[in-house]
Amino acid sequence: MEDAEKAQNMTDNSYNKKDDASDNAGNHKTPRTGDKEADETNPKSMPVRRASRASKIKSDITKLLLEQHFQEVFRETNESKRRHRDFKEKLKQGDFSRHEQKKIESEFNKGEVNAKRVKRRNLKIDQFEKLKLVGRGAFGDVYVVRDKEDNQVYAMKILYKSELIAKGQILNTLAERDFLTQSNNPWSVQLIFSFQDQKRLYLVMEYLPGGDLMNLLIKRGTLTETETKFFIAETMMAIHCVHNTGFIHRDIKPDNLLLTKEGHIRLTDFGLSTKTDRYSDPLIALIDELTDVVKNGENNYGENNDGDNFNRNGNSEGDNSSHSYREKKRREQVCSTVGTPDYIAPEVLLKKPYSYSVDFWSLGAIMYEMLFGSPPFLDDTPRGTALRIVRWRQTLTFPDEPPVSADAIDLIRKLLCGSDERIDFERIKVHPFFTGIDWDNLQNMQSPCVPQVKSEIDTSNFDDFEPREEDEMDEMDDPDAKDIANLAFMGFRFNKKAQKSAPAFNIEDIKSEKQDKREKKEKKEKEKKEKKEKKKEEKEKRHKRKSGV
C-alpha cells in the first residue's frame, strides 16, 4: 500500500506549475479588499493547470496499481476464507472431541497468521552474505550468497536500475521476473526471492554449482554425440516449457544453460524473453509509453501531444490513441533485434516478424558448436557473423573433422534453415538423432557428463570476476528516471517461501496422528498394567516362600 501512496504523490507533484495571475492581465486596476476573496474563488480568475502527458500516464499507472493491489488483497482474503471454511468442514467429519477441535483450529489460525507475517516481511540485502562473484552482464552482476537466517546458499542477480532505464531494459526485466514467478518449469532455474532498494533490483535464485555449458565447451572443445544428444534433448524440453507459458526466450546460448551437480540442464537468464501478447497488458503498455515520453520529450512524442486529445479516436497521421500506440509497440517488439549474434536467427536480424521457432534456430547453432567446436557462422566481427547468418544458404557448411553422424547433420540442417521450413518441437522429438531418449524420464536419467562439485559453495565451474566499484552503476539523478523506476518496479517483491508457508492441514493426517497417539497410549497402559501384575505376582511368590520357611 505504501508503494501505491508513493505513486499517487509522484502524480500530484508532476503537474506543471504556473504563476497565480488573473486572466484579466490587461486590467491594472487595483482590486478592492473585499473583491480578493471573490477573485480567488472565481474559476475564471484562477490559472488553468494543464497536466503534462507524463503526469497523465503516471496517473493512469497509479490507478492500475491501486486496482491490482486491492484485487490482490481481495483474492488473498477470499482464499484465506476458503481455506478456513474447507478446514472446518473436514474438521467436523473427523472423530475429534470439542476440546481437540478447538486445539486443532487454534494451530490452524496460528499458521495463517504466520503465513501473512512471512509474506509481509521485507527482504534486505543485509540478510545475505556475498561469497563470490560468478557472473557479469551489461546491467548487473551475479553473486553466490548465503542467507544468514537459514544458512542456505543461493545465486543472487543484482540489476542496476540506472542501467536498465538508460538502456531501455525495464520491460525485459519485468518479463524475466514475471516468468520466474509464474512458471513451475522444472527445466528453468527457480526464483526464491525478488526484492529491491532505491538503486538496485535483486533476484535470488537456486544456485547450480555445475557451471554453464560455455565453460564446459571451453574446457572440452567438443562433446560426444551421446553427450550432445542428452544436453540438446534437455535444452529442447526447457525451451518447450518456456513456449508453453507464452514466452519466447530469445537468448538461448551456452552461457544460459546451467548444469546441476548431477549434470542436468537448467535454462536461465530470461532478461531478453518476451511474452507474445506482451502489450495486451495495459500496465506494460503504459510503462513503455511513459519511458518514451520521458526519453524523447513531450514535444517529440507525437505530432499531437495534447494530453486531452491523446486518447481520442481519429484518422489523422498524428493519431496517438492507446490502441494504435500499443499495436505499434507490439509490432516493434516482435521485430526487435535481440540476442547473441552467434546464435541469433536470420529473421530476427532482418527485423522480420518472428515466432517461437527462433529459439529452435539457437538450439541448432548450439548443437553445431557442441559437435564441431565453434558456432556455425563464426566471423571476426559481429557484423560479419550477422551477414553470414542471413546468407545461411551459402555459408552453412559441415567440416569433415571431427566425424559426425548423418542423423546429427540432418537435424542441424532442419533447425538452421528458413523459418517456414524449421521443424517444431513435436517433429524434433521424433527425429532419428534422438533414438534411445526416454522423453518422459529425462530428469531421472543418468547424465553422461557429470560436473565435479566438491561442496554446495563450490564455484570452480564458473569464471572469476573482479567486483565493480560500489557506486560505479548506481547514479540515478534524473527525477523522471526515479519516477519511472518507482512506478515500473512496484510489486517487484516475491517470496516463494511465503507461498509455501500457508498452513496445509490434512485432517486425515491429524486423524492418523491421533490414532497413533491413542495406540501408543494404549500400548503404554498395557505395558504398565502387565508390569504391575508381574510385580504383584513376584511379591506373592516372595510372600509364599517366606511363609514356607
C-alpha positions in Angstrom: 0.0 0.0 0.0 3.0 2.3 0.7 4.0 1.9 -3.0 0.6 2.9 -4.2 0.7 6.0 -2.0 4.1 6.9 -3.3 2.9 6.6 -6.9 0.0 9.0 -6.1 2.4 11.5 -4.6 4.5 11.4 -7.7 1.4 12.0 -9.8 0.4 15.0 -7.7 3.9 16.6 -7.9 4.1 16.2 -11.7 1.6 18.9 -12.7 3.1 21.9 -14.4 3.2 24.9 -12.1 2.1 28.4 -13.4 2.1 31.8 -11.7 -1.1 32.7 -10.0 -2.1 35.5 -12.3 -5.5 36.8 -13.2 -7.0 36.0 -16.6 -7.7 39.8 -16.8 -4.0 40.6 -17.1 -4.5 43.8 -19.0 -6.6 45.3 -16.2 -4.2 47.3 -13.9 -7.0 48.4 -11.7 -6.2 47.7 -8.0 -8.8 45.3 -6.7 -10.8 46.3 -3.6 -10.0 44.3 -0.4 -13.5 42.9 -0.5 -13.0 41.5 -4.0 -9.9 39.5 -3.3 -11.7 36.5 -1.8 -14.2 36.6 -4.6 -11.5 36.6 -7.3 -9.7 33.6 -5.7 -12.9 31.6 -5.7 -13.9 32.5 -9.2 -12.9 29.7 -11.6 -12.5 32.2 -14.4 -9.9 34.2 -12.4 -7.9 31.1 -11.5 -4.9 30.0 -13.6 -5.5 26.9 -15.8 -3.3 24.0 -14.9 -2.8 21.5 -17.8 -1.3 18.2 -16.9 1.7 17.1 -18.9 1.5 13.9 -20.8 3.9 12.2 -18.4 1.7 13.2 -15.5 -1.4 11.7 -17.1 0.4 8.5 -17.8 1.7 8.4 -14.2 -1.9 8.9 -13.0 -3.1 6.0 -15.2 -0.3 3.8 -13.9 -1.2 4.7 -10.3 -4.8 3.9 -10.9 -3.9 0.5 -12.3 -1.5 -0.3 -9.5 -4.2 0.6 -6.9 -6.7 -1.6 -8.7 -4.2 -4.5 -8.8 -3.3 -4.0 -5.1 -6.9 -4.2 -4.0 -7.6 -7.1 -6.3 -4.7 -9.0 -4.7 -6.0 -8.1 -1.2 -9.5 -9.4 -2.0 -8.0 -12.5 -3.6 -5.9 -13.3 -0.6 -8.8 -12.6 1.8 -11.2 -14.9 -0.2 -8.5 -17.6 -0.4 -8.0 -17.4 3.3 -11.7 -17.7 4.0 -12.0 -20.6 1.6 -9.1 -22.5 3.3 -10.7 -21.9 6.7 -14.2 -23.0 5.5 -12.8 -26.2 4.0 -10.7 -26.8 7.1 -13.8 -26.5 9.4 -15.8 -28.8 7.2 -13.2 -31.5 7.3 -12.7 -31.0 11.0 -16.3 -31.7 11.6 -16.0 -35.0 9.7 -13.1 -36.1 11.9 -13.6 -38.1 15.2 -12.5 -35.2 17.4 -13.8 -34.0 20.8 -14.8 -30.4 21.2 -11.5 -29.8 23.1 -9.5 -31.4 20.3 -11.3 -29.4 17.6 -10.5 -26.1 19.4 -6.9 -27.0 19.8 -6.5 -28.0 16.1 -8.3 -24.9 14.9 -6.1 -22.7 17.1 -3.0 -24.3 15.5 -4.5 -23.7 12.0 -5.1 -20.0 12.8 -1.6 -19.6 14.1 -0.3 -21.0 10.8 -2.5 -18.4 8.9 -1.1 -15.5 10.9 2.5 -16.8 10.5 2.0 -17.1 6.7 0.8 -13.5 6.5 3.7 -12.3 8.6 6.2 -14.1 6.3 4.6 -12.6 3.2 4.7 -9.1 4.6 8.3 -9.4 5.6 10.7 -7.0 3.7 13.8 -8.6 2.5 17.1 -6.6 2.6 20.5 -7.1 1.1 22.0 -7.2 4.6 20.2 -10.6 5.1 22.7 -12.2 2.6 26.4 -12.7 2.8 28.2 -12.4 -0.6 30.5 -15.3 -1.1 31.8 -14.9 -4.7 31.1 -13.0 -7.9 30.4 -15.6 -10.6 28.8 -13.7 -13.4 28.7 -10.3 -15.0 26.3 -8.8 -17.5 25.6 -5.5 -19.1 23.1 -4.5 -16.4 24.4 -6.1 -13.3 26.2 -9.0 -11.6 25.6 -12.5 -10.2 26.9 -13.5 -6.8 26.9 -16.7 -4.8 25.4 -15.7 -1.5 24.4 -17.3 1.8 21.2 -16.5 3.6 22.2 -15.5 7.2 18.8 -16.7 8.5 18.7 -20.3 7.3 22.3 -20.7 6.0 21.0 -21.7 2.5 23.2 -20.9 -0.5 21.7 -19.1 -3.5 22.7 -17.2 -6.6 21.8 -13.5 -6.4 21.4 -11.5 -9.6 21.8 -7.8 -8.9 20.5 -5.4 -11.5 21.2 -1.6 -11.5 18.1 0.5 -12.1 20.0 3.3 -13.7 21.4 1.0 -16.4 18.0 -0.7 -17.0 16.4 2.7 -17.6 19.2 4.1 -19.7 19.3 1.1 -22.0 15.6 0.6 -22.2 15.5 -2.8 -20.4 12.7 -2.1 -17.9 10.1 -4.3 -19.7 12.6 -7.1 -20.3 13.4 -7.1 -16.6 9.7 -7.2 -15.7 9.2 -10.1 -18.2 12.1 -12.1 -16.6 10.6 -11.6 -13.1 7.1 -12.4 -14.3 8.2 -15.6 -16.0 10.2 -16.8 -13.0 7.3 -16.1 -10.5 4.6 -17.6 -12.7 6.4 -20.6 -14.0 6.8 -24.0 -12.4 9.1 -25.1 -15.2 11.3 -27.9 -13.9 13.9 -27.1 -16.6 14.5 -23.5 -15.5 16.3 -22.1 -12.5 13.9 -21.5 -9.6 13.3 -18.0 -8.2 13.2 -17.9 -4.4 13.0 -14.2 -3.7 12.9 -10.9 -5.5 13.1 -7.5 -3.9 14.6 -4.0 -4.4 16.1 -1.0 -2.8 16.4 2.6 -4.1 19.0 1.8 -6.7 19.0 -1.9 -7.4 16.8 -5.0 -8.1 17.6 -8.4 -6.6 16.7 -11.8 -8.0 17.6 -14.6 -5.6 17.6 -18.0 -7.3 18.7 -21.5 -6.6 22.5 -21.9 -7.0 23.6 -24.6 -9.6 27.3 -25.4 -8.9 27.8 -27.3 -12.1 28.7 -24.2 -14.1 27.4 -23.3 -17.5 27.7 -25.1 -20.9 30.0 -22.5 -22.3 32.6 -23.2 -19.7 32.2 -27.0 -20.4 32.8 -26.3 -24.1 35.8 -24.2 -23.4 37.3 -27.0 -21.3 36.4 -29.8 -23.6 36.4 -28.2 -27.1 33.7 -30.6 -28.4 31.3 -33.1 -26.9 30.5 -36.6 -27.9 27.3 -37.4 -29.8 25.9 -39.2 -26.7 26.6 -36.1 -24.5 25.2 -33.8 -27.3 22.1 -35.9 -27.7 21.4 -35.7 -23.9 22.0 -32.0 -23.5 20.1 -31.0 -26.7 17.2 -33.1 -25.6 17.1 -31.4 -22.2 17.5 -28.0 -23.7 14.7 -28.6 -26.1 12.4 -29.6 -23.2 13.4 -26.4 -21.4 12.6 -24.3 -24.5 9.3 -26.1 -24.9 8.2 -25.3 -21.3 9.0 -21.7 -21.9 6.9 -21.6 -25.0 4.0 -23.3 -23.2 3.8 -20.3 -20.9 3.5 -17.9 -23.9 7.1 -16.7 -23.8 9.9 -16.6 -26.4 13.3 -16.8 -24.6 15.3 -15.0 -27.5 18.7 -15.6 -25.9 19.3 -19.3 -26.0 23.1 -19.8 -25.8 25.6 -22.0 -24.0 26.2 -19.3 -21.3 22.5 -19.5 -20.3 22.4 -23.3 -19.9 23.5 -24.2 -16.4 24.3 -27.6 -15.0 23.1 -29.1 -11.8 25.6 -31.1 -9.7 24.0 -34.2 -11.3 24.7 -32.9 -14.8 21.2 -31.9 -15.9 20.4 -28.7 -17.8 18.6 -25.7 -16.3 17.7 -22.7 -18.5 18.5 -19.3 -17.0 18.6 -15.5 -17.9 15.2 -14.5 -19.1 16.2 -10.9 -19.4 15.6 -10.8 -23.1 12.5 -13.0 -23.1 9.2 -11.6 -24.2 5.6 -12.7 -24.0 3.9 -12.9 -27.4 0.9 -10.9 -26.1 3.1 -8.5 -24.1 1.3 -5.3 -25.0 -2.1 -6.7 -24.1 -1.2 -5.8 -20.5 -2.2 -2.2 -20.1 0.3 -1.6 -17.3 3.2 -2.8 -19.5 2.0 -0.5 -22.3 1.7 2.5 -20.0 5.2 2.0 -18.5 6.7 1.8 -22.0 4.7 4.8 -23.1 6.0 6.8 -20.1 9.6 5.8 -20.8 9.1 7.0 -24.4 7.7 10.4 -23.3 10.5 10.9 -20.7 13.2 9.8 -23.1 12.1 11.7 -26.2 10.3 14.7 -24.5 6.7 15.8 -24.6 7.1 17.6 -28.0 8.8 14.7 -29.7 6.4 12.0 -28.5 4.0 12.6 -31.4 2.6 15.3 -33.6 -0.5 15.6 -31.4 0.9 15.8 -27.9 -2.1 17.4 -26.3 -2.9 15.4 -23.2 -6.6 16.0 -23.6 -6.6 14.6 -27.2 -4.2 11.7 -26.7 -6.8 9.0 -26.3 -9.3 10.4 -28.8 -10.1 8.3 -31.9 -9.1 9.8 -35.2 -7.8 9.1 -38.6 -5.1 11.8 -38.7 -1.5 10.8 -39.2 -0.6 12.1 -35.8 -3.2 9.8 -34.0 -1.7 8.7 -30.7 -4.6 6.5 -29.4 -3.7 3.9 -26.8 -4.7 1.2 -29.2 -2.6 2.4 -32.1 0.4 3.1 -29.8 0.3 -0.4 -28.3 -0.2 -2.0 -31.7 2.9 -0.1 -32.9 4.9 -1.2 -29.9 3.8 -4.7 -30.2 4.9 -4.8 -33.9 8.2 -3.2 -32.9 8.6 -5.8 -30.1 8.1 -8.8 -32.3 10.5 -7.4 -34.9 13.2 -6.3 -32.4 16.7 -7.5 -32.7 17.9 -9.1 -29.5 20.2 -12.0 -28.5 23.8 -13.1 -29.0 24.9 -12.8 -32.7 26.4 -16.3 -32.9 23.0 -17.9 -32.1 20.5 -15.4 -33.4 18.0 -16.4 -36.2 18.1 -14.6 -39.6 14.5 -13.4 -39.4 15.4 -11.5 -36.2 18.5 -9.9 -37.8 16.4 -8.9 -40.8 13.8 -7.4 -38.4 11.0 -9.6 -39.8 8.1 -10.7 -37.5 9.2 -13.9 -35.8 7.8 -16.7 -33.6 8.8 -19.3 -31.1 10.9 -21.0 -33.8 13.7 -18.5 -33.3 14.6 -20.4 -30.1 15.0 -23.6 -32.2 17.4 -21.9 -34.6 19.5 -21.1 -31.5 19.2 -24.8 -30.4 20.6 -25.8 -33.8 23.5 -23.4 -33.5 24.4 -24.8 -30.1 24.2 -28.4 -31.3 26.6 -27.5 -34.1 29.1 -25.9 -31.7 28.9 -29.0 -29.4 29.8 -31.3 -32.2 32.2 -29.2 -34.3 33.8 -26.9 -31.6 32.7 -23.5 -32.9 29.5 -21.7 -33.8 28.3 -22.4 -37.3 28.6 -18.8 -38.6 31.6 -17.5 -36.6 33.4 -14.5 -38.1 36.0 -12.0 -36.9 33.3 -9.3 -36.2 29.7 -9.4 -35.0 28.7 -7.7 -38.3 30.5 -10.4 -40.2 28.7 -13.1 -38.2 25.3 -11.4 -38.8 26.0 -11.3 -42.6 26.9 -15.0 -42.6 23.7 -15.8 -40.7 21.4 -14.0 -43.1 23.2 -15.8 -46.0 23.0 -19.1 -44.3 22.1 -21.0 -47.5 25.6 -20.2 -48.9 27.6 -20.1 -45.6 26.3 -23.2 -43.6 29.0 -25.9 -44.1 30.0 -29.0 -42.2 33.7 -29.8 -41.7 34.9 -33.4 -42.4 36.6 -33.4 -38.9 35.5 -34.3 -36.3 33.3 -37.1 -37.8 29.6 -36.5 -37.1 26.7 -38.8 -37.9 24.4 -38.2 -40.8 21.4 -38.0 -38.4 23.1 -35.3 -36.4 23.8 -33.2 -39.5 20.3 -33.7 -40.8 18.8 -32.4 -37.5 21.1 -29.4 -37.6 20.0 -28.6 -41.2 16.3 -28.8 -40.2 17.0 -26.3 -37.4 19.3 -23.9 -39.2 17.0 -23.1 -42.1 14.3 -20.7 -43.1 11.5 -20.1 -40.5 8.9 -21.6 -42.8 11.0 -24.9 -43.1 12.2 -25.1 -39.5 10.8 -28.1 -37.6 8.9 -27.7 -34.4 9.0 -29.4 -31.0 7.0 -32.5 -32.0 8.9 -33.1 -35.2 12.2 -32.6 -33.4 11.3 -35.2 -30.7 10.7 -38.0 -33.3 13.9 -37.2 -35.3 16.2 -40.3 -35.6 19.0 -38.5 -33.9 17.1 -38.9 -30.6 16.7 -42.6 -30.8 17.0 -44.1 -27.3 15.9 -40.9 -25.5 13.2 -41.5 -22.9 11.4 -38.2 -23.1 9.1 -38.9 -20.1 12.0 -39.8 -17.9 14.8 -37.4 -18.9 15.1 -35.8 -15.4 15.8 -39.2 -13.9 18.3 -40.4 -16.5 22.0 -40.6 -15.6 23.8 -37.7 -17.3 26.7 -38.7 -19.5 28.6 -35.7 -18.3 28.5 -35.1 -14.5 30.5 -32.0 -13.3 33.0 -32.1 -10.5 31.4 -30.4 -7.4 33.2 -30.5 -4.1 30.6 -28.7 -2.0 27.4 -26.6 -2.1 29.5 -23.4 -2.3 32.0 -24.8 -4.9 32.5 -22.1 -7.6 35.3 -23.8 -9.6 33.0 -24.3 -12.6 32.5 -20.6 -13.0 34.8 -17.8 -14.3 36.5 -15.4 -11.9 35.4 -11.7 -11.9 36.6 -8.6 -10.1 33.8 -6.8 -8.2 32.8 -3.4 -9.5 33.3 -0.2 -7.7 30.4 0.2 -5.3 28.8 3.2 -7.0 30.0 2.5 -10.5 26.5 1.9 -11.9 24.3 3.4 -9.2 23.9 7.0 -10.3 20.3 8.0 -11.0 20.0 11.7 -10.5 17.2 12.4 -13.1 13.9 12.8 -11.2 12.0 11.4 -14.2 14.2 8.3 -14.2 13.5 7.9 -10.5 9.7 8.2 -11.1 9.9 5.6 -13.8 11.8 3.2 -11.6 9.4 3.7 -8.7 6.4 3.1 -10.8 7.7 0.3 -13.0 9.0 -1.9 -10.2 6.1 -1.6 -7.8 5.1 -5.1 -6.8 8.5 -6.5 -7.7 8.7 -8.3 -4.4 8.3 -12.1 -4.4 8.8 -14.7 -1.7 8.4 -18.3 -2.7 8.9 -19.5 0.8 5.9 -17.3 1.9 3.8 -19.0 -0.7 4.7 -22.4 0.8 4.2 -21.2 4.4 0.3 -21.1 4.3 -1.0 -23.9 6.6 -1.9 -27.1 4.8 -3.7 -29.1 7.5 -4.6 -32.5 6.4 -7.4 -33.9 8.5 -6.6 -37.4 7.6 -3.1 -36.9 8.8 -4.4 -35.5 12.0 -6.7 -38.4 12.5 -3.9 -40.8 11.7 -1.7 -39.0 14.2 -4.4 -39.1 16.8 -4.8 -42.8 16.2 -1.1 -43.3 16.6 -1.1 -41.4 19.8 -4.1 -43.5 21.0 -2.4 -46.7 20.1 0.8 -45.6 21.8 -1.1 -44.6 24.9 -3.0 -48.0 25.0 0.3 -49.8 24.5 1.9 -47.9 27.3 -1.0 -48.5 29.6 -1.0 -52.2 28.7 2.8 -52.4 29.4 2.3 -50.6 32.7 -0.6 -53.0 33.7 1.5 -56.0 32.8 4.4 -54.7 34.7 2.2 -54.1 37.7 0.7 -57.6 37.5 4.1 -59.1 37.2 5.3 -57.2 40.2 2.3 -58.3 42.1 3.0 -62.0 41.2 6.6 -61.7 42.3 5.5 -60.2 45.6 3.1 -63.1 46.2 5.8 -65.6 45.4 8.2 -64.0 47.9 5.4 -64.0 50.5 4.7 -67.7 49.9 8.4 -68.6 50.2 8.7 -66.6 53.3 5.6 -68.3 54.8 7.0 -71.7 53.9 10.2 -71.1 55.7 
